[in-house]
Structures are given as structure tokens and as C-alpha cells.
């Protein structure tokens, strides 16, 4: 299952706030032998959100989503997730109880007041959703169809995502890291190497081949870092095929690298 990350908010795209979720989610996943396959930064725009969610629901991806689940007019994540699934929003019973508990504990006044009724909107989730607990202030996020929606505030989002990774997604943990083997190649063009790269991916799936060209490296000058990555047992034969193919092409091989990812 592909694992993706949505980072949602006009304030991120405008530069008003700097994103901290991407690096943290990478860290949380790596600690569990997991990896991101994609990340998307999205504005608080209902049509864009609905389109993105519809695509990842259709692919069957696991998606973590940070931001836009409040109850102000610029928050559209809950509504867009429901629209993407063709489901109505409804007030989740457990979310309602938690929000009312928060209203009482924080001394926010009459539960029937307009402000507190507006707070209950934060418990309006797509029909059939489950809650994602929020240890910071008890106001939950939600999950549906392997998509997990949490607030944009790191102090809330990160412990909520850890709960997701240790609970619903625990079965996706891996005990060993992926392996990456690469070499520095001089005197070759990417277009010349492409047939070799394609052949390796055909014959050694699901190993991935990567190519990182550089034009001004202080030590190697113009070169390509060419390598393979994937499950350790599959990487070694793919890398041997890569080196043999480079030798046939007469490419000049410099430093080899090995990295766990």
C-alpha cells in the first residue's frame, strides 16, 4: 500500500508559516521501517481537496492529512473528504461527547451557546468515520478508508499521527530498512544509461533505479549518481547487473555508496 501525506493550508503555500510536518512524518515512518511514496501541499480550496482525496481513495492508498479540519469558513478538509466519497457529514457521537467534555473542562460556558454549537462542527465527519484521539485538547480528528485526518498544529498532529502509526497502521511496520546501493558515474549521459535502467527495473522488480545528475560537484565535476534501492535481498543482484551494464558501456565508475533508508 502506498503511503502518502497531505499538508493543507493557505498559510503554508503563502509562506506565512513554514511546514514542519514533512520532515516529522518522514522521521516517524522511518522509525517503523516505513516510507512515504508521495506528498502533496494543497490550499484550502474545496475543489482541489476533493479532487486529491478522490484520487487517493480510488488508488487505495494510506494517506495522512494535516490541516483544515477546524470549523471556521477557511477549513474545508472534512467537507471535501466527504464529497470525495459521496457521503454526508454527520456529527460523530464520540466526537460530540469529547468536544462537550472539552467545553466543560475549559469553562467555555453554556453548551447551548452559539459559540459552543459552532465548536461541535469540528465533530462533523463523513458518515462511517472513526475518530483519531487528540491527547492535547481532546477534540478528535477522524479516519475513513485508510485516510487519517489531523489538525495542522504540530503539538496536536504529531502525537495523533503516532497513535495512527502504532494502532491502525501497526501491521505496516517493517523490521528491516530498505537498502540503497549507488555509484558515481563519469563520462556518461542519462540518455545513454536509460535502456540499462529500464532493463534492471524489468528484470528486478520491485527494485527501483534512480539517477541523480550533477554538473558542478567540487570533487567529481559533471557526473551521475546511479543506483538501485529496495528490499536488501533484491538490491544486490540488481546492483551487480547495474555495474556490469556500466562496464559494457565503458562508463567510468568512481565511489560506491551503501545506505539504509
N, C-alpha and C positions, 0 to 999 in steps of 0.2 A: 504494500500500500504506500503510495506516495504521501509524504508529509509536507504540508505547506504552511505558510504563515501570511496572514493578512495584517497589515499595520494601517489603521484607518484614522483619518483626521486631517482636516484642512490645515490645522496648526503645524503638522509635520511637513506637509508639502510647501507651505509658505515660508518655512524656516523659523517660525515663531518659537517652536520647540524642536529640540533635537531628538531623533529617535534613539532609544536605548534598548528597545525590545529585540531587534535583530540579533545583536551580539549576545544578549542574555539567553534567548531561546536556543541559539547555537550551543551555548555552554551547557544548558540544561539537557539538551538532546545528546550531546557528546558524552556527558557523564553516564548516559544509559546506552551507549553504543548505537545511537540513532542519528539520522542526518536529515536536514532539510533538502527537499527536491526543488522547491520554488518559494519565492517570497514576492508579495505584491504590496505596494503602497497605494492606497486609494483615498480619494477625497470623500467628504461627507456628501455624496451625491447619490440619491436613491437608485437612479437608473444604472449607474456604473456598479454599485454594490450588488444590485440584484443580478446583473449580467455575470459578474465574477462568481458570486455564490452559486448560481445555477450551473456554471461550468464545472466547479469543483465538486458539487453534489453529483453531477452526471458522471464524472470520472470515477467516483467512489473514493476520492482522496480523504485522508485525515487532514483537517485544517484547524489551525489555531488562529484565533482572531482577537486582536487587541484594539479596543476603542469603539466609541459610538453607540454604547448600549445604555446611555443615560435617558432622561425623559425630557430634555429640552428640544426646541424645534430644530436644532442642528444635529441631532442624533437620529440616524436612520438605519442603524445596523439591524436592530430587532425586526423592524418592519420589512427591510429588504430581504432578510433571510426567510421570513415567512412567505413573501411574494415569490421568491425563487422556488419554493417548494409547493406553491399553490395552496398554502394553508392559512387559516385565520389566526390572528393573535388572540390569546386568551390569558386572563390573569391566573397564573400558576398558584395553586393553593398553598404550597410550601413557601414559595417566594412571598406571597402575601403575608403569611404568618411571620416570616423573618423580617420583612420590612416594617410591619406593625410593631414587632418586638424592638426594632431599632428606633422607631419613633418614640416609643415609651421610654427606653433606656436613655435616650439622648435628651429627653424632656422637650420634645418638639411640639407639645401642645395637644389640642383636641384632634384625635384621629380622623374626625369627620371634617376638619378644616380643608379649605381648598388646596392649601399647600401640601398637606399630607395626602390628600386624594391624588394629587399630581405625583407624589413620590411612589404611589402604588403602580404608576405606569411603568416603573422600572421592573416590575414583575410580569409585564405583558410579554409572553414568549410565544413562538409558534406552537400551535396545538400539538401536543405529544412530546414536547421538550422536557428534558430533565434539568435540574439545577446544577450549577457549579458553585460550591460553597466559597464564601468570601470571609476569611478569618479577620480581615481588617475592620469592616463595619457591618458585617452580616448581610449586606444587600447582594444577592447572588447574581452570577452570570448564568448562562444556560448552554445546554448542548443538545444537538439533534443530528442524526445521521453522520456521526463521526466528525462533526464540526463543533468546536468548543469556543464559546464567545465570552470574553472577559473585558473588564474596563481598560481604559488607556493608561490609568495611573499605575506606574511600576510597583508602588507599595502594595497595591491590591492584585495587579495582574500576575506578578511573578509567583507568589505563593499559591494562587489559584491554578496556574499552569503546572506547578509542581504536583499539586493534587491530581490533576488530569493525568500527568505522566506516571504517577505512582499508583493510580487507580485504574480508570478505564483503559489507559494505553499501556499498562504494565506488560501485557503479552507481547508488545513490540520491542521490548528491551533486547539488546544483544549482548552476549558475554564478551565477545572479542571485537576489536576495532577493524575497520576496513584498512586495507593496505594500499599505499601508492608507491610505485616504482617509476623512476624517470631518469632521463639522461639529458645532458646538454649537447645539442647537435649544431655543429657549424657547417657552413658550406652547403646548405640545402634550403630549398624554398618549400613553404607549406603545400603548394600545389603539387610538387613532386612527391611529397610524403602522403598525400591524401589517399591514393589507392592502397598503400600499405596499412594505413589507419582503418580504412573501411574493411579490409580483409581480416584484420585482427578482431574487430567487433563482430564480424560474421562468424568467425570460427571459435571465438572465445566468449560468446555471450554468457552472462550479462556483464562482463568486464567492460569498463568504459575507457576509451582512449582520449587523451587530452593533448592540446598543443598550445603553448604559450610563447609567442614570438617576442623578441626584444631587439631593439635597433641600436641601443646606446649603453649597453652594460659596461661598467668600468673595467671588468676583467676579461669578459669573453666577446665584447663588442656585439655585432649582429649575430644572433643565434636563435635557436628554438629549444625550449624545454619541452621534450616529448616524453609522454609516459602513459601508464595504464593504472587503473585503480579499481578496487572491488574486493571481493572476498579473498583473503590471503592465499588459499589453496589454488584459486583460479588465476591470481595475478602472476605467479612465477612463470608458468608456461607461456602466457601472453607476452610477458616482458622478454622472454628468450626469443620469441618469434619477432618481436619488435627489433631487437638488436641484430638478429640475423638479416632481417629485411633492410636495415640501415647499412649493414656491411655490403649487401648486394648492390645497393645504390651508390656505394662509395662515399657515404657521408662520414664526416669526421666527428667521432664521439668523444666528448670530454667527461666531466664529472657525472657519476651516477648517484642518485639520491634514493633513500628509502624513508617513508614517513607513514606513521599510523594516523588515520583520520577518522 
